[in-house]
Amino acid sequence: MDMGQLTNQIILMFLLMGVGLLANKLAFMHSQTATDLTNILLYIVSPCLIINAFEQPFSPSRLQSLGLVLAGILLTYGLMVLITNLAFKHASDPNLQRIMRFGAVYSNAGFMGVPLASALFGSTGVFFAVASLAAFNIFCWTHGIALFTPRQKGTPINWRQILLNPNIVAIVLGLAIFASGFQLPSLLNHTVRYVSSINTPLSMIVIGNSLAAVKFNRASLNPQLWWPLLFRNLLFPIIDIIILRAFGISGIPLYTTVLMAACPVAGNVVLFTLKAHGDPSPAVILMSISTIFSIATIPVVFALCNL
């Protein structure tokens, strides 16, 4: 892995975030605009990117590698959920506790990880990134949403909501395309590629817009937030490296998966806090600081990955 290339790409991402920040300061992007663009990215652009990544010749070895990567990621998520449950159970404020637990476990893999994987490793990187997206959606919409909307005992998990997520549907369709060797019609294929191409700049602009509204001061920064920040940006990606190497994973599958794990706190922490009618300030601060620090922590994680 070329550290210079990685660093340049991260800097480019932050420059694109600067465009979003500028758009916010010039009042070109209002809250409803940001919400609409987020929905377009999550439910249209991202599925197109996933399907496009699977349009390549079938390879049993690549499919086997994808399975190993997914197994390693699922194990990592299980450990992260257990560790955060133990580490943050004594937080007195229920709203802060669930923000800390969610923020430490879930990374901004879709908005930041996939664009980085696409830029650094092309369609092969996105191909292996879908394993991280699949695990994220499974855990986020079961464990993650349960943190903010505790279910009554005996209430079943809403698997329909999970399985019908457009990204999960795109993964299933993509796997079918990959395994069957089916090629999309030319016009449809070009449409998917064009839509996919806007993922990186639009994702970063939306993130930059959200950062523009954050006011950093001593009163707003709860000292307890440093722990989930440490877990999300450094500890959990390192655990991911150890598990993936134990599974014998190397090369682009390793680099892509670690890249997804090293991304900052997921924006869902803010959305879920608002849904639960909690104070979103700690969630916004945690996500913002984690994003800013990632310009340094992602290269550190990759330096450890290359040892």
Buried (B, 14 or more C-beta within 10 A) or exposed (E): BEEEEBBEBBEBBBEBBBBBBBBBEEEEBEEEBBEEBBEBBBEEBBBBBBBBBBBBEEEEEBEEBBEBBBBBBBBBBEBBBEBBEEBBEEBEBEBBBBBBBBBBBBBBBBBBBBBBBBBBBEBBBBBBBBBBBBBBBBBBBBBBBEBBEEEEEEEEEEEEEBEEBBBBBBBEBBBEBBEEEEEBEEEEBEEBBEBBBBBBBBBBBBBBBBBBEBEEEEEEBBEBBEBBBBBBBBBBBBBBBEBBBEBEBEEBBBBBBBBBBBBBBBBBBBBBBEEBEBEBBBBBBBBBBBBBBBBEBBBBBBEBBEE
